[in-house]
Amino acid sequence: MSRLRPAPPSSIALMDIYERMLSAYGPQHWWPGESSLEVIIGAILTQSASWTNVEKAIDNLKNNGALSIQGLQRLPVSDLARLVYPSGYYNAKAAKIKAFVDWLYRNHDADLDNLFSLDTAELRQQLLGVYGIGEETADSIVLYAASKPMFVIDAYTRRIIDRLGTTWGVQTPATGTPGSLPGADHGQETSIGHDYGHTNSRVHGCPLDTTSYSNDQRRNSLPGWTPESRRKGLGTYASYQALFMSNLPHDAAMFNEYHALLVRHGKDVCKKKPICIGCCLATACASAGVG
């Protein structure tokens, strides 16, 4: 009876996921925005909206001279709603934008530099206190507008992590805490990439190479894994975020690129009905071929 190879620790697994996607897709140049304010407005408008429609709303704001703190503050909420109409839920989103701008005036003298001078944790906490700004929106602002290291979790990230499972050594939030190589010290853990070469290679004996596993073996390697738990994407926002924040260096540029790559992979390949053939992560995915 064959035995499964031990999974690598989460830090190595997460970097391998990143490197594979970067090799497959290249840099994503995200978030598209000419200013920090544009990124913030985009983060609010993209709630339950496609980016194409967000761009239409932002263009409306630009064409009407409203894409500034002062311009948004002066604009009646009804006029703002009309301009952001293409993004959907326009009345609610107009109210959220006005709430943010009013809050910025009251608490930071309408100065984004003053806001961004806060340390990362305090900045996030203050943003979460603003009407209409939840965790994903706050973290998008922290990472993409303020350029501070905070990993953004969205539906694409949850789906991809749920499907990859612990075959990568990534213990999903539904099943527990990140694992590590049994009996390995730090030096052994971090030598895997050097010992086995490029992450896209298939080398016999590499812990990342699960090409010989059947789907049953992959599924059986996931403690607590069930089709039901995978479909539901169990786990809180904080638990998914902790997986990245606890196992990766706090580098805003890398978090930026990583999240953008996850979005690209989730949109193009790891869809609700995934396209597993040719997927850059398929050789070590617990769910490859599982509809």
C-alpha positions in Angstrom: 0.0 0.0 0.0 1.6 3.2 -1.1 2.0 6.1 1.3 1.5 9.7 0.5 4.5 11.9 0.6 4.5 14.5 3.4 3.2 17.9 2.4 5.5 20.9 2.5 4.9 23.7 5.0 2.4 26.4 4.1 5.0 29.1 3.5 6.7 27.0 0.8 3.4 25.9 -0.6 2.0 29.4 -0.8 5.2 30.7 -2.5 5.0 27.8 -5.0 1.4 28.7 -5.8 2.5 32.3 -6.4 5.4 31.4 -8.6 3.3 29.1 -10.7 0.7 31.7 -11.4 3.2 34.4 -12.0 5.0 32.1 -14.5 1.6 31.3 -16.2 0.1 34.8 -16.3 2.9 37.4 -15.8 2.6 40.6 -13.8 -1.0 41.8 -13.6 -0.4 45.6 -13.1 -3.3 45.8 -10.6 -5.0 48.0 -9.2 -5.8 50.2 -12.2 -6.1 53.7 -10.9 -4.4 57.1 -11.5 -4.6 58.1 -7.9 -5.1 56.8 -4.4 -8.6 58.3 -4.3 -9.5 56.6 -7.6 -8.4 53.3 -6.1 -10.6 53.9 -3.0 -13.6 54.8 -5.0 -13.0 51.8 -7.2 -12.8 49.6 -4.1 -16.3 50.8 -3.0 -17.8 50.6 -6.5 -16.6 47.1 -7.3 -18.7 45.6 -4.5 -21.1 43.2 -6.4 -20.0 44.7 -9.8 -17.9 43.8 -12.8 -14.8 45.9 -13.3 -16.0 47.0 -16.7 -19.0 48.7 -15.1 -16.9 50.2 -12.4 -14.7 51.8 -15.0 -17.8 53.4 -16.6 -18.8 54.9 -13.3 -15.3 56.2 -12.6 -15.2 57.7 -16.1 -18.5 59.5 -15.4 -16.9 61.0 -12.2 -13.8 62.1 -14.1 -15.8 63.6 -17.0 -17.9 65.6 -14.5 -14.9 66.9 -12.5 -16.1 65.0 -9.4 -13.2 62.6 -8.8 -11.6 64.6 -6.0 -12.2 64.8 -2.3 -13.6 68.3 -2.6 -15.6 67.5 -5.7 -17.2 64.5 -4.1 -17.9 66.4 -0.9 -19.8 69.2 -2.8 -21.7 66.8 -5.0 -25.3 66.1 -3.9 -25.8 62.4 -3.2 -28.5 62.2 -5.8 -26.1 63.5 -8.5 -23.4 61.1 -7.3 -25.8 58.2 -7.6 -26.6 59.2 -11.1 -22.9 59.2 -12.0 -22.1 55.8 -10.4 -25.2 54.2 -11.9 -23.3 51.8 -14.2 -21.8 50.1 -11.2 -25.2 48.9 -9.8 -26.6 49.5 -6.4 -26.0 53.2 -7.2 -27.9 54.7 -4.3 -26.2 52.6 -1.7 -22.8 53.1 -3.3 -23.3 56.9 -3.5 -24.1 56.9 0.2 -21.0 54.9 1.0 -18.8 57.2 -1.0 -20.3 60.2 0.7 -19.9 58.6 4.1 -16.2 58.0 3.4 -15.6 61.5 2.2 -17.4 63.1 5.2 -15.5 60.8 7.6 -12.2 61.8 5.9 -13.1 65.5 6.4 -14.0 65.0 10.1 -11.1 62.8 11.1 -8.2 63.5 8.7 -8.8 67.1 7.4 -9.7 65.6 4.0 -6.1 64.5 3.6 -5.4 61.0 2.4 -1.7 61.4 3.3 -2.7 62.0 6.9 -4.9 58.9 6.8 -2.1 56.8 5.2 0.4 57.9 7.8 -1.3 55.6 10.3 0.3 52.2 10.9 -1.3 49.3 9.0 -3.4 47.9 11.9 -4.7 51.3 12.9 -5.5 52.3 9.3 -7.5 49.1 8.8 -9.3 49.5 12.1 -10.4 53.0 11.3 -11.6 52.1 7.8 -13.7 49.3 9.2 -15.5 51.9 11.3 -16.7 53.8 8.2 -20.2 53.1 7.0 -20.2 50.7 4.0 -16.6 49.6 4.3 -16.2 45.9 5.2 -13.1 43.8 5.5 -12.4 43.2 1.8 -13.0 46.8 0.9 -10.8 48.0 3.8 -8.0 45.7 2.9 -8.1 46.7 -0.7 -7.7 50.3 0.4 -4.9 49.4 2.8 -3.0 47.4 0.1 -3.7 49.1 -3.1 -4.3 52.8 -2.1 -2.0 53.0 0.9 0.6 50.4 -0.3 0.7 48.7 3.1 1.0 44.9 3.5 -2.5 43.5 4.1 -3.7 40.4 2.2 -7.0 40.8 0.5 -9.4 37.9 0.6 -12.2 37.6 -1.9 -14.4 34.9 -3.4 -11.8 33.8 -5.9 -9.2 33.3 -3.1 -11.5 31.3 -1.0 -12.5 29.1 -3.9 -8.9 28.4 -5.0 -7.6 27.7 -1.4 -10.6 25.4 -0.7 -9.9 23.5 -3.9 -6.2 23.2 -3.4 -6.5 21.8 0.1 -3.7 20.3 2.1 -2.1 18.5 -0.8 0.0 21.6 -0.9 0.6 21.7 2.8 -2.0 24.5 2.9 -4.3 23.5 5.7 -7.6 25.2 4.8 -9.5 27.2 7.4 -12.1 24.5 7.4 -9.7 21.8 8.5 -7.3 23.5 11.0 -4.0 25.2 11.2 -1.1 25.1 8.7 1.1 22.0 8.9 4.8 21.4 8.5 7.2 18.7 7.4 7.3 16.1 10.1 10.7 16.3 11.9 12.0 19.0 9.6 13.8 22.0 11.0 13.7 25.4 9.3 16.7 24.8 7.2 15.2 21.6 5.8 11.9 23.2 5.1 13.3 26.1 3.1 15.6 24.0 1.0 12.9 22.3 -1.0 12.9 24.8 -3.8 16.7 24.6 -4.1 16.8 20.8 -4.0 14.2 20.2 -6.6 14.5 23.1 -9.0 11.9 25.1 -10.8 8.4 24.9 -9.4 6.9 23.9 -12.7 9.2 20.9 -13.0 8.0 17.4 -12.2 10.8 15.7 -10.3 10.4 12.3 -8.7 10.6 12.7 -5.0 9.7 16.4 -4.8 7.1 17.0 -2.1 5.3 19.3 -4.5 5.0 16.7 -7.2 1.7 14.9 -6.7 1.2 13.9 -10.4 1.2 10.3 -9.4 -1.7 10.7 -6.9 -5.2 9.6 -7.9 -8.0 11.9 -7.1 -9.1 9.5 -4.3 -5.6 9.8 -2.8 -5.7 13.6 -3.0 -9.1 13.7 -1.4 -8.1 11.3 1.4 -5.1 13.4 2.2 -7.3 16.2 3.4 -8.2 15.9 7.1 -11.8 16.9 7.5 -12.2 17.4 3.8 -15.7 16.6 2.4 -17.3 17.7 -0.9 -19.8 19.6 1.3 -17.2 21.6 3.2 -15.4 22.4 0.0 -18.6 23.7 -1.7 -19.5 25.8 1.3 -16.0 27.3 1.7 -16.0 27.1 5.4 -13.9 29.5 7.4 -14.0 33.2 8.3 -12.4 36.0 6.4 -9.9 36.3 9.2 -8.9 32.7 9.0 -8.3 32.8 5.3 -6.3 36.0 5.7 -4.2 34.5 8.5 -3.1 31.7 6.2 -1.3 34.3 4.0 -0.3 36.8 6.7 1.2 34.1 8.9 3.1 32.3 6.2 4.4 35.0 3.8 6.7 38.0 4.2 4.8 41.2 4.7 5.6 42.7 1.4 3.0 45.0 -0.1 4.2 44.6 -3.7 4.1 40.8 -3.4 0.6 40.8 -1.7 -0.6 43.1 -4.5 0.7 40.8 -7.2 -0.4 37.6 -5.4 -4.0 38.8 -5.0 -4.2 40.0 -8.6 -3.0 36.6 -9.8 -5.5 34.8 -7.7 -8.3 37.0 -9.2 -6.9 36.3 -12.7 -6.8 32.5 -12.0 -10.2 32.5 -10.5 -11.8 34.4 -13.4 -10.1 32.5 -16.2 -9.4 29.0 -14.9 -10.6 28.1 -11.4 -14.2 29.2 -12.2 -17.3 27.8 -10.5 -17.0 25.1 -13.0 -13.2 24.8 -13.2 -11.1 24.3 -16.3 -8.6 21.8 -14.8 -6.9 20.8 -18.1 -3.8 23.0 -18.5 -4.2 24.7 -15.1 -0.9 25.8 -13.7 -1.8 24.4 -10.3 -3.5 21.2 -11.3 -0.6 18.8 -10.6 -0.9 19.4 -6.9 -4.6 20.3 -6.6 -6.7 18.2 -4.3 -9.8 18.9 -6.4 -8.3 18.6 -9.9 -10.9 16.8 -12.1 -13.5 16.9 -9.3 -16.5 18.8 -10.7 
